[in-house]
Amino acid sequence: MNSTVEHRRVWRIAGPIILSNVSVPLLGAVDTAVVGHLDSPIYLGGVAIGSLVFSYVYWGFGFLRMGTTGLAAQAMGARDGQEIWATLGRGLVMAVILSVVVIALQFPIIDVARWLFEASNPVEELAREYFLIRIWAAPAALANYVVLGWLIGLQRAGSALALQVFMNGLNVILDLVFVVGFGWDVRGVAAASALSEYAAIVAGLFLCVRILRREGARPNTDQLWDITRFRRLAAINGDIFIRTLFLISAFAVFTAQSAKFGDTTLAVNALLLNFQMFLSHALDGFAHAASALVGGAAGARERVAFRRGVGITTVWAVATAVAFMGVYVVAGHLLVDVLTSLPDVRQESYVYLPWLILSPLISVWSFQLDGVYIGATETALMRNMMIISFIGYAGALMVLLPIYGNHGLWAALLLFMAFRGITLGLTYPRIERRISAET
């Protein structure tokens, strides 16, 4: 396959995923803008902490998406139609079970969160209201992870895009109706998210059934409930869960430390994290493309295709990171002004904006290598490198935070991203050796 065709193939996968992923922080930006124009920064803080709790809970279950992507891609590479169907079924079974557990533990979860985040009482109360409304969408949210991961693994990026645009577009509309129209403030943001997640899973399951029928993949209940395959799924998901737990913990620590600097600095850091979320969701598009291509190559045991998939997706990921740096340099102040009208928050945001300008070229390597490791289902290695990186992050916080305050907090976060890229890069040759051994 020539180089031009390969680049086009990457963009057919990555392009829709990037658009799909960028819609997520766009939604976060809309949430921020809607409450950022209310009369107090406590609303920004309440949404920031409430959203972070869900990030901690839901992103902790991100293995439902990532694990499904790798397994579905490998099943497609092996041309196993029944396993493609069973991969979706096993993921949905696990999503239902886990969502029941999350709902049952809602009060202990929010109580622990309030203990961890030392925000003001009004901010904590708003965060609690947000959480106790949105938690009831847990079954839909976790099932959506499975559906999106399955679609990406099958290289149905356009379908994943359509589903995300539908969900986030509906969420934006409901945000405006509930918050601006009905005056529900933080409660309106939570209700909008919950309702849009349920609408999305209905549409997503309908889409999956159509794809399976078109592909002629028939259900096989024996294969669905195969204990060996469930154990493999559990092992992969367990590794990704631990990895994601440490990743979200890093951002949880960041927000907890932000709250100690006061409501204004908490609002500033929450606002600026939207920039990092835009970046991460865009780079994640190439990571997903790498997962799909690498997983397909691993399933077919094609070493040359494996290397080609890694190389081309990485080139485009780095180019995208450079583009983000340019946007943040040219339009960073304007983006801050769009997100909030509060003068104090704006002025303090300008001070810390340079950290976000540095972030793209530091962060790109960890995102890209995560995609490679997930596609190759080398999840234990990825988990171990994340733990090492988190230890380095904790050490950086201990040294930098007392000396440099909020600047030290941002420096430690970027060092964490750098540690992730370095450790994954050092262990990458093991994956190529494994693919070489299989061929």
BELFENDA-V590879 format. One line per field, one symbol per residue. phi: phi as a letter, one per 40 degrees, with the letter a starting at -180 (. if undefined). psi: psi as a letter, one per 20 degrees, with the letter a starting at -180 (. if undefined). burial: # if it has 16 or more other ideal C-beta (glycine too) atoms within 10 Angstrom, else .. A space follows every 10 residues. Layout:
phi: ???
psi: ???
burial: ???
This chain:
phi: .ccccccccc ccccdccccc cccccdcccc dcccccbcca cccccccccc ccdccccccc ccdcccccdc ccccccccfb cccdcccccc ccdccccccc ccccbdcccc cccccccccc dcccccccdd ccccdccddc ccccdccccc ccccgccccc cdcccccccc ccccdccccc ccgcfccccc cccccccccc cccccccccc cccccgcccb cccdcdcccc cccccccccc ccdcdccccc cccdcccccc chcccdcccc cccdcccdcc cccccccccc cccccccccc fbcccdcccc ccccdccccc ccccdccccc bdccccccca bcdccccccd ccddccccdd cccdcccccd ccccccfccc ccdccccccc cccccccccc cccbgccccc cccccdccdc cccccccddc ccccccccc
psi: prgghgghgg hhghghhggg hhhghgghhg gghghijajq ihgggghggg hhghgggghh jihhgghhgg ghghhghiln ghhgghgggg ghghggghhg ggghjgghgh ggghhhomrq ghggghhggg gighhijggg ghhhgggghg gghjklhhhh ggggggghgh ggghghgggg gikjchhhgg hggghhhhhh hghghggggg ggghikoqqn hghgjphghh hgghgghggh ggghghghhg hggghghghi irhghghghg ghhhghhggh hghhghghgg gggggghghi logghghggg gghgghgghh ggghggghgg jghghghhhq joggggghhh hjhhhhhhgg ihhhhggghg gghghiklhg ggghhggghh ghggghghgh ghgjchghgh ghghhghggg gghhhhighh ghhgghhh.
burial: .....#..## #.######## ########## ######.#.. ########## ########## ########## #######..# #.######## ##.##..##. .#......## ..##.##.## ..##.##### #.######## ########## ########## ####.###.# ##.##..##. ...####### ########## #.###.##.. ##....#... ..##.#..#. ..#..##.## ########## #########. ..######## ########## ########## #########. .##.##.### .###.###.# #..##..#.. .#..##..## .#..##.##. .##.###.## .######### ########## ###.##..## .##..##..# #....#.### ########## ####...#.. #...#....
